[in-house]
Amino acid sequence: MKNTKKIKLFIGLSYLLIICVFLYFFFSKFSLSEITSYDFIKNNSAYFDELKNSNIFLISIIFLALTILWVFPFLGFGSPVALMGGFIFGKWIGTFVVVLGLSIGATFLYIFGNYFLKQLIREKFLNKFQNLEIKFKQSEFNYLLIYRFIGGIPWQLSCLLPTLFNVKVINFFFATLIGIIPQIFLAVSIGSGLEKIIDQNAEVPGITDIIFSPDIYIPISAFFVLIIVTIVLRKHFYK
């Protein structure tokens, strides 16, 4: 128990230190007024587009590596990465890179939790999710796939909870890879739509121009439909 507390303290302090160092170097180069200005966003959009066109393979590998690090050890979640992936790469390449990066990072987090946090997770969550144990034993991959698709649990915790059921690493990876595609694709599509709007407008577009753009309202509408579907499925899955 003492070792678990030490690990938690170490992870928390390391995460806080990394964030502080990043913010220090970032804001030493850019001011808050700069990064919130439309010109800054538009100029960097053009920069990323030029960078992508010059060497898309290298940029994809770098973004993939940063996405993995974002999930583990930084414990970030998927939405910011998905929006950024769509903004830089567009819908299709963005979805592929983001889904692969999140899946690898989540698998690393699961392996870490299985070795170092398993006892803590069992103490905190076993009673609450014990009813899922029978389901996972019946068909580990299928139920893990449903579990990843319907969500409803914070991303970091959703990567650690399967340690309760001793799922195989290979099943965890592929279930995550397939299960998160729908929501990630929709988030990436929104990021891609924002990039198109910024590219087509020299001045700041109005909120109605953004919302009623087909590149924005179609994925947002689909996202709300997906939320409703997953809420219905959660009631049956977690019952």
C-alpha positions in Angstrom: 0.0 0.0 0.0 2.9 2.4 0.8 4.5 1.6 -2.5 1.3 2.3 -4.3 1.0 5.7 -2.6 4.6 6.5 -3.5 4.0 5.6 -7.1 0.9 7.8 -7.2 2.8 10.7 -5.7 5.7 10.2 -8.1 3.3 10.2 -11.1 1.4 13.2 -9.9 4.6 15.3 -9.2 6.2 14.2 -12.5 3.1 15.2 -14.4 2.9 18.6 -12.7 6.6 19.2 -13.3 6.3 18.4 -17.0 3.3 20.6 -17.5 5.0 23.5 -15.6 8.2 23.2 -17.7 6.2 23.1 -21.0 4.1 26.1 -20.0 7.2 28.0 -19.0 9.0 27.5 -22.3 5.8 28.0 -24.3 4.9 31.3 -22.7 8.5 32.5 -22.8 8.1 32.3 -26.6 4.5 33.4 -27.1 2.3 35.8 -25.1 -1.3 35.0 -24.2 -2.5 37.8 -26.4 -0.6 36.3 -29.4 -1.9 32.7 -29.1 -5.5 33.9 -28.7 -5.4 36.2 -31.8 -6.9 35.1 -35.1 -3.7 36.0 -37.0 -1.6 33.7 -34.9 -4.0 30.8 -35.5 -4.3 31.5 -39.3 -0.5 31.9 -39.7 0.2 28.7 -37.9 -2.4 26.9 -39.9 -0.6 27.9 -43.1 2.7 26.9 -41.4 1.4 23.4 -40.5 -0.1 23.0 -44.0 3.3 23.9 -45.6 5.1 21.6 -43.2 2.7 18.7 -43.9 3.1 19.1 -47.7 6.9 19.1 -47.5 7.2 15.8 -45.6 3.9 14.3 -44.5 5.5 11.0 -43.4 7.9 12.6 -41.0 5.3 14.9 -39.6 2.9 11.9 -39.1 5.6 9.9 -37.2 6.3 12.9 -35.0 2.6 13.5 -34.3 2.1 9.8 -33.6 5.0 9.8 -31.1 3.6 13.0 -29.4 0.1 11.4 -29.2 1.5 8.3 -27.5 3.4 10.5 -25.0 0.2 12.6 -24.5 -1.6 9.5 -23.3 1.3 8.0 -21.4 3.0 9.3 -19.4 1.2 12.7 -19.6 -2.2 11.1 -19.0 -4.0 13.3 -21.6 -7.3 12.5 -23.2 -8.3 12.2 -26.8 -10.4 15.2 -27.8 -7.6 17.9 -28.1 -5.4 15.5 -30.0 -8.2 14.5 -32.4 -9.0 18.2 -33.1 -5.4 19.0 -33.7 -5.0 15.9 -35.9 -7.9 16.9 -38.1 -6.6 20.5 -38.2 -3.2 19.4 -39.5 -3.8 16.2 -41.5 -7.5 16.3 -42.5 -10.1 13.7 -41.8 -8.6 10.4 -43.1 -4.9 10.6 -42.3 -5.8 12.5 -39.1 -8.1 9.7 -38.0 -5.5 7.0 -38.7 -2.7 8.7 -36.9 -4.8 9.8 -33.9 -6.5 6.4 -33.4 -3.2 4.6 -33.7 -1.4 6.9 -31.3 -4.2 6.9 -28.7 -4.4 3.1 -28.9 -0.6 2.6 -28.4 -0.5 5.1 -25.6 -3.6 3.5 -23.9 -2.0 0.1 -24.1 1.2 1.4 -22.5 -1.0 2.9 -19.7 -2.8 -0.4 -19.3 0.5 -2.3 -19.0 1.8 0.2 -16.5 -1.4 0.0 -14.4 -1.4 -3.8 -14.6 2.1 -3.9 -13.0 2.0 -1.0 -10.6 -1.6 0.1 -9.8 -3.6 -3.1 -9.9 -4.1 -3.5 -6.2 -5.1 0.2 -5.8 -7.6 -0.1 -8.7 -9.1 -3.3 -7.2 -9.6 -1.6 -3.8 -11.2 1.5 -5.4 -13.4 0.0 -8.2 -13.8 -3.7 -7.9 -17.1 -3.6 -6.0 -18.5 -1.0 -8.5 -17.6 -2.9 -11.7 -17.6 -6.5 -10.4 -20.7 -7.3 -12.5 -18.6 -6.8 -15.7 -16.2 -9.5 -14.7 -18.6 -12.3 -15.8 -19.1 -10.5 -19.1 -15.4 -10.2 -19.8 -14.9 -13.9 -19.0 -17.6 -14.9 -21.4 -16.1 -13.0 -24.4 -13.1 -10.8 -23.5 -12.5 -9.1 -26.8 -16.2 -8.5 -27.7 -17.1 -7.0 -24.4 -13.9 -5.0 -24.4 -14.8 -3.7 -27.8 -18.2 -2.6 -26.6 -16.6 -1.1 -23.5 -14.3 1.1 -25.6 -17.1 2.1 -28.0 -19.6 3.3 -25.4 -17.2 5.1 -23.2 -18.9 7.0 -20.3 -15.7 6.7 -18.2 -12.9 9.2 -18.1 -10.2 8.2 -20.7 -7.4 7.6 -18.2 -9.6 5.5 -15.9 -11.0 3.5 -18.8 -7.5 2.5 -19.7 -6.8 1.2 -16.2 -10.1 -0.5 -15.3 -9.5 -3.6 -17.5 -6.7 -4.5 -15.1 -9.6 -5.7 -12.9 -10.4 -8.4 -15.4 -6.8 -9.4 -16.5 -7.6 -8.8 -20.2 -4.9 -9.8 -22.7 -2.7 -6.9 -23.9 -3.3 -7.8 -27.6 -7.1 -7.8 -27.0 -6.9 -4.5 -25.2 -4.9 -2.9 -28.1 -7.2 -4.0 -30.9 -10.4 -3.5 -29.1 -9.3 0.1 -28.3 -8.1 0.6 -31.9 -11.4 -0.4 -33.4 -13.7 0.8 -30.6 -12.6 4.5 -30.5 -12.7 5.0 -34.3 -16.3 6.5 -34.5 -15.9 9.2 -31.9 -12.3 10.0 -32.9 -13.3 10.3 -36.6 -16.1 12.8 -35.7 -13.7 14.9 -33.5 -11.1 14.8 -36.3 -13.7 15.9 -38.8 -14.5 18.9 -36.7 -10.8 19.8 -36.5 -10.5 19.4 -40.3 -13.6 21.6 -40.8 -12.2 24.4 -38.6 -9.0 24.3 -40.6 -11.0 24.8 -43.9 -13.0 27.7 -42.4 -9.8 29.5 -41.2 -8.1 28.9 -44.5 -11.1 30.4 -46.4 -11.5 33.5 -44.2 -9.0 36.3 -43.9 -11.0 37.8 -41.1 -12.5 36.2 -38.0 -15.6 34.3 -39.1 -18.8 34.8 -37.2 -20.1 32.0 -34.9 -23.0 31.4 -37.2 -20.7 31.0 -40.2 -18.8 28.3 -38.2 -21.8 26.5 -36.9 -23.7 26.3 -40.1 -20.7 25.2 -42.2 -21.4 21.7 -43.5 -17.9 20.7 -42.3 -18.9 21.6 -38.8 -22.6 20.9 -38.3 -22.6 17.5 -40.0 -19.9 15.9 -37.7 -21.4 17.7 -34.6 -24.9 16.4 -35.4 -23.4 12.9 -35.9 -21.5 13.2 -32.7 -24.8 14.0 -30.8 -26.4 11.0 -32.3 -23.4 8.9 -31.3 -23.7 10.2 -27.7 -27.4 9.2 -27.6 -26.6 5.7 -28.9 -23.8 5.2 -26.4 -26.0 6.4 -23.5 -28.6 3.8 -24.4 -26.0 1.1 -24.7 -24.3 2.1 -21.4 -27.6 1.5 -19.5 -27.6 -2.1 -20.6 -23.8 -2.7 -20.4 -23.2 -1.3 -17.0 -26.6 -2.6 -15.5 
